[in-house]
Amino acid sequence: MAIGQNNSRSFERNLGVVASVTAHTKNNLVRGIEPIGIDQKTGVITLPAFIGGSTKESMPSHFTLEVGHHKNDKRVIVAQREKGDRYHLASTTSPFGELIVHTEPPCEVRIRNLSQKEMDEQEVGSLAIWLDTQMQTRHGSNRADVIRITEDGKVSLHRILLVYLDGNFRLVSEAGWEGELFLRADPSKPYELESDDERIIGAYHGHDEVRKILQNYVFVPDFGYPSIEGWLQMLLLPQFRALVTSTKGLDTWDKSEQFWSKPEPKVAITEGQGVVEWFVYGTGGTAMGYVKLHTPIVHKGRAVERVQIKHHSIDGPADAQGLKKLRTGDIVQIHRIVDMDVKQNKYAPLGFVGVLYTFREEGAVPVEKDEVAAA
């Protein structure tokens, strides 16, 4: 398998990488089958007719994801996220002409028949189709994390994902975090960890080198992004820390380091509305997130304080790839709530929502908290 013209999509402009996919069937797991093409704007993967159908029998059983960058590009890391939000480097790395290619283990195409109740309540078809999202080496991966830290301190964390979206397999990219690196004005002052997530606390307190980075550098998020703490486990990668310490000519940050990190609304919200705690693609099926409600809603005799959201339950803007633009802190209106399938009833119910306010719309202006978001 190798990156070629038909099976690849270029992310050179914003990520400096190219990604490719190879499809597999149960009878052809080793060699694989190249797509006919991948749309460079939407990421839609066109497969040969004999594995490009919409039934269980006519679909591929697995996909392999590869990400390549120029062999002289030393400011990029291709990592794989493990269960528990830890990261390691892609499992296989090899030269290919002028490229270094990182290959993820094949991920399985998962298909589930939906009940008539699910189809009616969620207004979806009879099949739920997604890529295996275990994100562990032995299970394969539908995701690669591309980390770039330029020599002058620009930081970007992006995900390249294989997803099944709106009737098509797609190769897409999603921004995780963007910002800039500064020198800390007073390295002797202890870094104050804000997160109460046990995994993040463990990464900070359990690793001297992580604490040393945060003592000496400040990760300042770009507009619309929260604190870097949600991605703190990236610092467990020695390659990430090496990119940080090899930056040059950084300015000193002498302002507040209390960057917004909690999933609280930046505008006032009212009953029937909620704030997005998080929402990402490539997990929980096609996509998954949670919304914290302003006021609990009584659903089937119990007070619901949080609801799940998925791609098909969001009425809101999407980019050219078909990805809905929802991130931490965005405001949504709750239209209705339905239960998930029986196996998932221990989790929050599914919320169908409309987007009221996002903080990364092009040209968006921050709204003061005492201003009410228009319904």
C-alpha positions as CSV (number, residue, x, y, z in Angstrom):
1,M,0.0,0.0,0.0
2,A,1.3,3.5,-0.8
3,I,0.1,7.0,-1.3
4,G,-1.1,7.5,-4.9
5,Q,-3.1,9.9,-7.0
6,N,-6.5,8.1,-6.7
7,N,-6.4,7.1,-3.1
8,S,-5.1,10.3,-1.4
9,R,-6.2,13.7,-0.4
10,S,-3.8,16.6,0.1
11,F,-3.9,18.6,3.3
12,E,-0.7,20.5,2.4
13,R,-2.2,24.0,2.7
14,N,-3.0,23.9,6.4
15,L,-1.4,20.7,7.7
16,G,1.6,20.1,5.4
17,V,0.6,16.4,5.0
18,V,-1.1,14.1,2.5
19,A,-3.4,11.3,3.6
20,S,-4.5,8.1,1.8
21,V,-6.9,5.2,2.3
22,T,-7.0,1.6,1.1
23,A,-10.2,-0.4,1.3
24,H,-10.2,-4.1,2.2
25,T,-12.8,-6.9,1.9
26,K,-12.9,-10.0,4.1
27,N,-11.5,-12.0,1.2
28,N,-8.7,-9.4,0.5
29,L,-7.4,-8.1,3.8
30,V,-3.7,-8.1,2.9
31,R,-3.4,-6.4,-0.5
32,G,-6.4,-4.0,-0.3
33,I,-8.3,-2.1,-3.0
34,E,-7.6,1.5,-4.0
35,P,-10.5,3.9,-4.3
36,I,-11.4,5.3,-7.7
37,G,-10.8,8.7,-6.3
38,I,-11.1,11.1,-3.2
39,D,-12.8,14.5,-3.6
40,Q,-10.2,17.1,-2.6
41,K,-12.9,19.4,-1.2
42,T,-15.4,17.2,0.4
43,G,-13.3,14.2,1.2
44,V,-15.9,11.8,-0.3
45,I,-14.2,8.5,-1.2
46,T,-15.4,6.9,-4.4
47,L,-15.0,3.1,-4.3
48,P,-15.2,0.5,-7.1
49,A,-18.8,-0.6,-7.7
50,F,-18.3,-4.1,-6.2
51,I,-17.5,-2.7,-2.8
52,G,-19.2,0.7,-3.0
53,G,-22.8,-0.3,-2.2
54,S,-25.0,0.6,0.7
55,T,-25.8,-2.9,2.0
56,K,-23.8,-5.0,4.4
57,E,-22.8,-7.4,1.6
58,S,-21.5,-4.7,-0.7
59,M,-19.4,-2.7,1.7
60,P,-15.7,-2.9,2.5
61,S,-14.8,-4.7,5.8
62,H,-11.8,-2.5,6.7
63,F,-9.9,0.6,5.8
64,T,-6.2,1.4,6.2
65,L,-5.3,5.1,6.8
66,E,-1.8,6.5,5.9
67,V,-0.4,10.0,6.4
68,G,2.7,11.2,4.7
69,H,4.8,14.4,4.9
70,H,8.0,15.5,3.2
71,K,11.1,13.7,4.6
72,N,12.8,17.1,5.4
73,D,9.8,18.4,7.4
74,K,11.0,18.1,11.0
75,R,8.3,20.2,12.6
76,V,5.5,17.7,12.3
77,I,4.5,14.7,14.4
78,V,2.0,12.0,13.3
79,A,0.6,10.4,16.4
80,Q,-2.2,8.0,17.3
81,R,-4.6,8.5,20.1
82,E,-5.1,5.6,22.5
83,K,-8.1,4.9,24.7
84,G,-7.7,7.1,27.7
85,D,-6.5,10.1,25.7
86,R,-2.8,9.0,25.7
87,Y,-0.8,9.3,22.5
88,H,2.0,7.4,20.8
89,L,3.6,7.6,17.4
90,A,2.0,5.9,14.4
91,S,2.7,2.1,14.6
92,T,4.5,1.9,11.2
93,T,6.7,4.5,9.5
94,S,8.6,4.0,6.2
95,P,10.1,6.1,3.4
96,F,8.2,6.5,0.1
97,G,10.1,8.6,-2.4
98,E,10.3,12.2,-1.0
99,L,7.8,11.3,1.8
100,I,7.8,9.7,5.2
101,V,4.6,7.6,5.4
102,H,2.9,6.7,8.7
103,T,0.5,3.8,8.5
104,E,-2.2,3.1,11.0
105,P,-3.5,-0.4,11.7
106,P,-6.6,-1.3,9.6
107,C,-9.9,-0.2,11.2
108,E,-13.1,-2.2,10.9
109,V,-16.3,-1.0,9.2
110,R,-19.0,-1.6,11.7
111,I,-22.7,-2.0,10.8
112,R,-25.7,-2.3,13.0
113,N,-29.4,-2.8,12.1
114,L,-31.6,-0.2,13.8
115,S,-34.9,-0.9,15.3
116,Q,-38.1,0.6,13.9
117,K,-38.3,2.7,17.1
118,E,-34.8,4.1,16.6
119,M,-35.5,4.8,12.9
120,D,-38.8,6.7,13.7
121,E,-37.5,8.7,16.7
122,Q,-34.1,9.6,15.3
123,E,-35.3,10.0,11.7
124,V,-32.5,7.8,10.3
125,G,-32.2,4.8,8.0
126,S,-32.2,1.2,8.8
127,L,-28.4,0.8,9.1
128,A,-26.0,2.5,11.4
129,I,-22.5,2.5,9.7
130,W,-19.3,3.7,11.3
131,L,-15.5,3.1,11.4
132,D,-14.1,1.3,14.4
133,T,-13.2,4.0,17.0
134,Q,-11.4,2.0,19.6
135,M,-8.2,4.0,18.8
136,Q,-6.0,1.3,20.2
137,T,-3.3,-0.4,18.1
138,R,-4.6,-3.9,18.4
139,H,-8.0,-2.8,17.1
140,G,-6.9,-0.4,14.3
141,S,-7.6,3.3,14.0
142,N,-9.7,5.6,11.9
143,R,-7.8,8.6,13.1
144,A,-4.3,10.1,13.0
145,D,-3.3,13.2,15.0
146,V,-1.1,15.7,13.2
147,I,0.8,18.0,15.5
148,R,2.8,20.9,14.1
149,I,4.9,23.4,16.0
150,T,6.8,25.8,13.8
151,E,10.2,27.2,14.7
152,D,8.6,30.6,15.6
153,G,6.1,28.9,18.0
154,K,2.8,28.5,16.0
155,V,1.1,25.4,17.4
156,S,-1.7,23.3,15.7
157,L,-3.2,20.0,16.6
158,H,-5.5,18.5,13.9
159,R,-7.2,15.2,13.4
160,I,-7.3,13.3,10.1
161,L,-10.3,11.0,10.2
162,L,-12.0,8.3,8.2
163,V,-15.8,8.6,8.8
164,Y,-19.1,7.5,7.3
165,L,-21.1,10.6,6.9
166,D,-24.3,11.3,5.0
167,G,-24.2,8.2,3.0
168,N,-20.5,8.3,2.1
169,F,-17.1,7.2,3.4
170,R,-15.0,10.4,3.8
171,L,-11.4,11.3,4.5
172,V,-11.6,14.6,6.4
173,S,-9.7,16.8,8.8
174,E,-10.8,18.5,12.0
175,A,-9.1,21.2,14.0
176,G,-8.4,20.2,17.6
177,W,-6.4,23.2,19.0
178,E,-4.6,26.1,17.5
179,G,-2.5,28.7,19.3
180,E,0.9,30.2,19.8
181,L,3.8,29.5,22.1
182,F,5.3,32.1,24.4
183,L,8.0,32.2,27.1
184,R,6.6,32.4,30.6
185,A,7.4,35.7,32.3
186,D,8.2,34.1,35.6
187,P,9.3,30.5,35.3
188,S,9.8,30.3,39.1
189,K,6.0,30.7,39.6
190,P,4.3,27.3,39.8
191,Y,1.9,26.5,37.0
192,E,-1.7,26.3,38.3
193,L,-3.5,23.3,36.8
194,E,-7.2,24.1,36.3
195,S,-8.5,20.8,35.1
196,D,-10.1,18.3,37.4
197,D,-9.8,15.5,34.9
198,E,-7.9,12.6,36.6
199,R,-6.1,11.7,33.3
200,I,-4.8,15.3,32.9
201,I,-3.9,15.6,36.6
202,G,-2.0,12.3,36.3
203,A,-0.1,13.5,33.3
204,Y,0.9,16.7,35.0
205,H,1.9,15.4,38.5
206,G,3.4,12.2,37.2
207,H,5.9,13.6,34.8
208,D,8.7,16.0,35.6
209,E,9.3,17.0,32.0
210,V,5.7,17.9,31.5
211,R,5.8,20.2,34.5
212,K,9.0,21.7,33.3
213,I,7.5,22.6,29.9
214,L,4.5,24.4,31.6
215,Q,6.9,26.2,34.0
216,N,8.8,27.7,31.1
217,Y,6.3,28.1,28.3
218,V,2.7,29.4,27.8
219,F,0.4,27.9,25.2
220,V,-1.9,30.8,24.2
221,P,-5.0,29.6,22.4
222,D,-6.2,31.3,19.3
223,F,-9.7,32.9,19.4
224,G,-12.4,30.4,19.9
225,Y,-10.2,27.7,21.4
226,P,-10.0,26.7,25.1
227,S,-7.0,26.1,27.3
228,I,-4.4,23.6,26.1
229,E,-5.1,21.5,29.2
230,G,-7.6,19.3,27.3
231,W,-4.6,18.2,25.2
232,L,-2.1,18.1,28.0
233,Q,-1.3,14.4,27.4
234,M,0.4,15.4,24.1
235,L,3.2,16.6,26.3
236,L,3.9,13.0,27.3
237,L,5.4,12.6,23.8
238,P,9.1,13.4,24.0
239,Q,8.9,14.4,20.3
240,F,6.3,17.1,21.2
241,R,8.5,18.4,24.0
242,A,11.5,18.5,21.7
243,L,9.6,20.7,19.2
244,V,8.6,23.0,22.0
245,T,12.1,23.5,23.3
246,S,13.6,23.9,19.8
247,T,11.5,27.0,19.0
248,K,13.4,30.3,18.6
249,G,12.7,34.0,19.1
250,L,9.6,33.6,21.2
251,D,8.0,36.6,22.9
252,T,7.4,36.7,26.6
253,W,3.8,36.3,27.9
254,D,3.2,38.8,30.7
255,K,-0.6,38.7,30.8
256,S,-3.0,36.4,32.6
257,E,-2.6,32.7,32.1
258,Q,-6.1,31.9,33.1
259,F,-7.4,30.9,29.7
260,W,-11.0,29.9,29.4
261,S,-11.2,26.1,29.9
262,K,-14.5,25.2,31.5
263,P,-17.6,24.4,29.3
264,E,-19.4,27.5,30.4
265,P,-21.3,29.7,28.0
266,K,-19.8,33.0,27.1
267,V,-23.3,34.5,26.6
268,A,-26.3,34.3,28.9
269,I,-28.5,31.3,28.1
270,T,-32.1,30.6,29.1
271,E,-34.4,27.6,29.7
272,G,-34.5,25.2,26.8
273,Q,-30.9,26.0,25.9
274,G,-27.6,24.4,26.6
275,V,-23.8,24.8,26.2
276,V,-21.7,22.3,24.3
277,E,-19.2,20.6,26.6
278,W,-17.4,18.9,23.8
279,F,-18.1,17.5,20.3
280,V,-15.8,15.6,18.0
281,Y,-15.9,13.4,15.0
282,G,-14.5,9.9,14.7
283,T,-15.8,8.6,18.0
284,G,-19.2,7.3,19.2
285,G,-20.1,6.2,15.7
286,T,-19.7,9.1,13.3
287,A,-19.5,11.8,15.9
288,M,-20.4,12.4,19.5
289,G,-20.6,15.1,22.1
290,Y,-22.4,16.4,25.2
291,V,-24.5,19.4,26.0
292,K,-25.0,20.7,29.5
293,L,-28.6,22.1,29.9
294,H,-29.3,25.5,31.5
295,T,-32.2,23.9,33.4
296,P,-32.9,20.2,33.7
297,I,-35.6,18.8,31.5
298,V,-37.9,16.1,32.7
299,H,-37.8,13.2,30.3
300,K,-39.8,10.0,31.1
301,G,-40.0,10.9,34.8
302,R,-36.3,11.7,35.3
303,A,-34.5,15.1,35.3
304,V,-32.0,15.3,32.5
305,E,-29.1,17.7,33.0
306,R,-27.0,16.6,30.0
307,V,-27.8,15.2,26.6
308,Q,-25.7,13.5,23.9
309,I,-25.5,15.1,20.5
310,K,-24.6,13.3,17.3
311,H,-24.0,14.5,13.7
312,H,-27.6,13.7,12.6
313,S,-29.2,15.4,15.7
314,I,-27.6,18.8,15.0
315,D,-29.4,21.5,13.0
316,G,-26.6,23.8,12.2
317,P,-23.9,24.9,9.8
318,A,-21.4,22.4,8.2
319,D,-18.2,22.9,6.4
320,A,-17.4,21.7,2.8
321,Q,-16.5,18.3,4.2
322,G,-20.0,18.0,5.8
323,L,-18.7,18.4,9.4
324,K,-21.0,20.4,11.8
325,K,-19.2,23.4,13.4
326,L,-19.8,22.8,17.1
327,R,-17.1,23.2,19.8
328,T,-16.8,23.7,23.5
329,G,-18.8,26.7,24.7
330,D,-21.2,27.0,21.7
331,I,-24.9,27.6,22.5
332,V,-27.7,25.3,21.3
333,Q,-31.5,25.2,21.5
334,I,-32.9,21.9,22.6
335,H,-35.7,20.8,20.3
336,R,-36.5,17.4,21.6
337,I,-35.0,14.4,23.5
338,V,-35.1,10.7,22.7
339,D,-33.7,7.6,24.3
340,M,-30.8,5.8,22.7
341,D,-31.0,2.1,22.1
342,V,-31.5,-0.2,25.1
343,K,-27.8,-0.9,25.6
344,Q,-27.0,2.8,25.9
345,N,-29.8,3.8,28.2
346,K,-27.3,4.1,31.1
347,Y,-25.9,7.2,29.2
348,A,-27.5,10.5,28.6
349,P,-30.4,10.6,26.1
350,L,-29.9,12.0,22.6
351,G,-30.8,15.6,22.1
352,F,-31.9,17.1,18.8
353,V,-30.6,20.7,18.8
354,G,-30.4,23.8,16.8
355,V,-27.2,25.9,16.8
356,L,-27.7,29.4,18.2
357,Y,-24.2,30.8,18.7
358,T,-20.8,29.5,17.7
359,F,-17.5,31.1,18.6
360,R,-15.5,30.2,15.4
361,E,-17.8,31.6,12.8
362,E,-15.8,33.7,10.3
363,G,-15.8,37.3,11.5
364,A,-17.6,36.4,14.7
365,V,-17.4,39.0,17.5
366,P,-17.3,37.8,21.1
367,V,-20.6,38.6,23.0
368,E,-20.4,39.8,26.6
369,K,-21.9,37.4,29.1
370,D,-24.7,39.7,30.1
371,E,-26.0,39.8,26.6
372,V,-28.6,37.2,25.8
373,A,-28.1,34.9,22.8
374,A,-30.9,35.4,20.4
375,A,-33.1,32.3,20.0
